[in-house]
Amino acid sequence: MATSAIGLFVDPHRALATAGRLKAAGFATIEVISPIPLEGADEVLGKKTSVIKRFTFFGAILGGVAGFTLAAGTAVLYLHPTGGRPIIPFPPFLIITYEMTILFGILATVIGFLISARLPAIRERAYVPEAAIDRFAVAVSCDDEECLDRAASLLRAAGAEEVRMAASRPTWRLPNEA
């Protein structure tokens, strides 16, 4: 199980500067936990790209194919006299294709959002209650003691108000677990 060194800061700019120093020092897993959105966090920690648009795109493609296949398959399975018209006419089938494209695109967007938001949050992460109220926390996850000591010393040198060591834990628990 990974252990985190967590530094608490009063000033958001100092917390972001510390995160930048930690990233420059070679630490890979750095989190800034803040009660408000921080301007400039993307520049310091690196911009994270959203995968939701890919979920939407592939969901819409799947929905369009499924809609047309549903309409065409129904027309082929249950043949009706068409009076010289094609068995699979495109214009009327585009309506169901369009509707299924929208439906599957929306459903895939919701699923993509839940996955992107990490809901339910199963991965291990550090939690500091003060960071939800009035403090800014910089958490560095480490696997060995030497890395943990180096991160703690960098956090103290950067002016952290308090440095804590916390074992990362899953953010969800079953009701009967202590």
N, C-alpha and C positions, 0 to 999 in steps of 0.2 A: 504494500500500500504506500502511495506517495505521501510525503509530508510537505507542507507548505510553510514558507516564511512569509508572514503577513506584516506589512508596515502600515500604520495608521497615520494619516496626515490631515491637517486642518486646511491647508491651502491646496486647491486643485492643481494649480500650476506646478507646485513642487512635486505633487504625486505624479503628474505626467512627465516631468523632467527626470524623476527617479526611474520611471518605467523605461524611458529612453536610454538612460545609463545602464540599466540592467540588460536591456536588449543588446546594447553595444558591447556589454561584457560577455555576451555569448549565451545567456539564458534563453531557452526556447519557449517555455510555457509561462508567460507573464499575463496576469489579469489585472485590470484596473476596475475596482468595484466602487461605484459612485451612486449617491442618491439622486443626482441630476445628470442629464447629458453633458458631456464635456466636449467643448470645442477644441479640436486639434488632436483628439485621441486617435483618429484614423491615421494621421501623419506619424504619430509616435509608434503605435503598435502595428501599423500596416492596415490597409483597407481590406476588409473582408468582402468578397463578392457574394452576392445573393444567388442561390440556386433555385429560387422560387420560379423565376421566369422559365427555366428549363422544365420544371414540373408542369407548368401551365402549357408550354408548347407541346410536349410529348403527350400530355393528357388530351389536348385538343386534337392532335393527329390521331390518337387512338380512338377518340370519340367520333371523329369524322369517318374513319374506316369502319368502326362498329355500326354507326348509323346507316351508312350506305349498304353494308353487308346485311344488316337486318332487313332493310326494305327490299333489296334485291333478292335475298334468300327467301323471303316470304312470297315474293312475286313468282319465283321459280318453283317453290314447293306447292303453292296453291294457284295453279294456272287458271286464268279466267279468259274467256273469249275477248280478244282485244280489237277485233275488227280491222286488222291490217296494221295496227300500231305495234311498236316493239314491246316485248314482254318486260323489259327493264327500261322504262323511259326516264331520262335524266332529270328533266325539270321538276316533276313532282317529288322525286326522291331526294332532291337537294334540300327540301324543307326538313325532312327528318335528319338528313346528314348535318345540316346547320344546327338544329336543336341539340343533337347528340354531341356535336363539337363543343357547343357552349357548356352543356351539362358536364361532360368529362373534363373540360378545361377548368371549370370552377371547382369540381371535386379534387382534381389533382393540385390546384392551387392551395386549397385548404390543407391537404395532406402535406404538401411541400412546406407550408408555413409551420405546421406542427413539428415536422422534422427539423426545419431550420431553427425554430425557437427552442429546440431540444425538450419538447414536451412529450411525454413525461420526462423530467430530468433524471436520467439514470446514471449519468457519468459522475465520477467523483470530482468534487470541487470544494474549495474552501468557502466558508461563510462567516461573515463578521456582522453581527447585528448593528453595530454602530455605523457601518457603511450604508445602511438604509435610512439613517436619520441625519447625521451631521458631519460625518467623517468620510475621508477618501482613503481607500485601501489599495495597496499594491501587493498582490500575492504572486509568489514565485514557487512553482511546484518543483521539488527535487526528489531524487530517488536515493541519494546517499548523504551521509553526514557532512562530508567535506563541501559539497555543493550547497547544502543547507546553511552551514556556517558562513560560507563566502557571501551568500545572498543576504543573510542577516546582518553581516558587517557592512555591506553596501547600503542596506536600508537605513541602518543607524547613522552611517556617514552622510547620507543624504538629508538627514534631519527628521527622521520619522519620530513622531510623538511616542509611539509604542511599537515594539516588534514582538509578535507572537509566533509561536510554532504551533501548528495545528495539523493533525492528521486529516487528510481529505477523506470525506465520507460521501456515500450516496445522499442526494438531497431528498430522497423519499424513503419512507420507512413504513412497514406494515403496522397496523394499530397495536398489535400485541408485542412489538419489539420495544426494548428499553433504550 
